[in-house]
Amino acid sequence: MVADHQLLNMIKKFIYAIAFCLLTQVSFAAGDDSSSDDKNYLDQYKVAKNLVNRGKKLEKKGKNEKALKLYKSAYEKLLEANKLESRNPDILNYLGFTLRKDGKYEQAEKYYLQGLEIKPDHNGINEYLGELYVKTQRIDLAKERLAVLKDCNCEEYKDLEEVIKNN
């Protein structure tokens, strides 16, 4: 009878130990939302990028007010993405882009410069920052951005070169 009682206690302890392990695994899994944050920032970024691309198409058609609305929506999505992933140069690039399109040049420049701190040779940031410099009459700084792009053999170089020439 004593042996049965000891065996029963051992089985109970074993079951409790297994239950504890299972519960802690579920608890840790529920608390670990880093993958959902990663997914969320990527989702926000993708939506924002799509809005920016649609805005660019509208701008080419001369529908600037509609484009600006899309850029403002994109900006909100990018802010959310940036809260979750603040060291992504692509997010910083588009934050700068959307602000520049809204005429908020100082804020835009800050995001571009943050992006260049992370990735100095980022083609998009160098082009868009160069365009901002042209818009704000700082042609020498725009030419510095162009010099960074000179060996990339990329569309960004050609676009910035054209903006500088047409100023």
HELIX and SHEET records of a PDB file:
HELIX    1   1 VAL A    2  GLY A   31  1                                  30    
HELIX    2   2 SER A   34  LYS A   60  1                                  27    
HELIX    3   3 ASN A   64  LEU A   84  1                                  21    
HELIX    4   4 PRO A   89  LYS A  101  1                                  13    
HELIX    5   5 TYR A  105  ILE A  118  1                                  14    
HELIX    6   6 ASN A  123  LYS A  135  1                                  13    
HELIX    7   7 ILE A  139  LEU A  149  1                                  11    
HELIX    8   8 GLU A  155  LYS A  165  1                                  11    
END                                                                             
